[in-house]
Amino acid sequence: VSGSRDGQLIVWDPQHGSEIHSIKRHQSAVTSIRLSVDGSVFVSGCQQGIIHVSSVKLGTTLSSLSLASPVRQIAMAPDVSKIWVRLDQLTHPAVLDLRHTPAVLIKPEINANSRPASPGNIFLLSQYFFKIL
């Protein structure tokens, strides 16, 4: 799956390199995309802070949520139950529960010793939040 500055998403066939779906999902630049481990679902985020959870096979939206801050990085639990989102204007990640429709924002417990979100610790933070939730 690839995204562009005009909000376009393209789902590609990995075996043949051909386009499966071309989807105009976002109204601003796509800033992050994450594909599920099994390849059935992808999550995309954009400059406007909109998150879309979509089916790879059908190209349809399964859930959407507005976070009102540009999306920088996305991580996903292996079972696609939760996603972790690093936003421009927040020091700590937003965690979304995908077991609900639409997706639900979970407010994680933050203590004085917690580390802010950064590109260097996205993987560690995402694993931590997926384990405690």
Solvent accessible surface area in square Angstrom, and as a share of the most:
residue,aa,sasa,rsa
1,V,52,0.30
2,S,44,0.28
3,G,35,0.34
4,S,46,0.29
5,R,218,0.79
6,D,87,0.45
7,G,0,0.00
8,Q,45,0.20
9,L,0,0.00
10,I,39,0.20
11,V,2,0.01
12,W,103,0.36
13,D,29,0.15
14,P,127,0.80
15,Q,157,0.70
16,H,143,0.64
17,G,53,0.51
18,S,56,0.36
19,E,90,0.40
20,I,84,0.43
21,H,43,0.19
22,S,59,0.38
23,I,19,0.10
24,K,109,0.46
25,R,38,0.14
26,H,2,0.01
27,Q,140,0.62
28,S,22,0.14
29,A,29,0.22
30,V,22,0.13
31,T,43,0.25
32,S,17,0.11
33,I,45,0.23
34,R,104,0.38
35,L,83,0.41
36,S,5,0.03
37,V,127,0.73
38,D,107,0.56
39,G,29,0.28
40,S,53,0.34
41,V,20,0.11
42,F,0,0.00
43,V,0,0.00
44,S,0,0.00
45,G,0,0.00
46,C,0,0.00
47,Q,76,0.34
48,Q,96,0.43
49,G,0,0.00
50,I,45,0.23
51,I,2,0.01
52,H,23,0.10
53,V,8,0.05
54,S,0,0.00
55,S,14,0.09
56,V,25,0.14
57,K,168,0.71
58,L,118,0.59
59,G,8,0.08
60,T,67,0.39
61,T,60,0.35
62,L,86,0.43
63,S,13,0.09
64,S,44,0.28
65,L,42,0.21
66,S,73,0.47
67,L,24,0.12
68,A,85,0.66
69,S,6,0.04
70,P,21,0.13
71,V,0,0.00
72,R,71,0.26
73,Q,45,0.20
74,I,1,0.00
75,A,12,0.10
76,M,24,0.11
77,A,7,0.06
78,P,102,0.64
79,D,104,0.54
80,V,30,0.17
81,S,18,0.12
82,K,13,0.06
83,I,0,0.00
84,W,0,0.00
85,V,0,0.00
86,R,44,0.16
87,L,6,0.03
88,D,73,0.38
89,Q,137,0.61
90,L,93,0.46
91,T,92,0.54
92,H,45,0.20
93,P,5,0.03
94,A,7,0.05
95,V,0,0.00
96,L,0,0.00
97,D,8,0.04
98,L,29,0.14
99,R,160,0.58
100,H,93,0.42
101,T,118,0.68
102,P,86,0.54
103,A,6,0.05
104,V,66,0.38
105,L,95,0.47
106,I,38,0.20
107,K,187,0.79
108,P,18,0.11
109,E,153,0.69
110,I,76,0.39
111,N,93,0.48
112,A,110,0.85
113,N,137,0.70
114,S,42,0.27
115,R,140,0.51
116,P,73,0.46
117,A,16,0.12
118,S,41,0.26
119,P,88,0.56
120,G,75,0.72
121,N,8,0.04
122,I,22,0.11
123,F,131,0.54
124,L,111,0.55
125,L,20,0.10
126,S,4,0.03
127,Q,75,0.33
128,Y,110,0.42
129,F,7,0.03
130,F,38,0.16
131,K,161,0.68
132,I,88,0.45
133,L,75,0.37
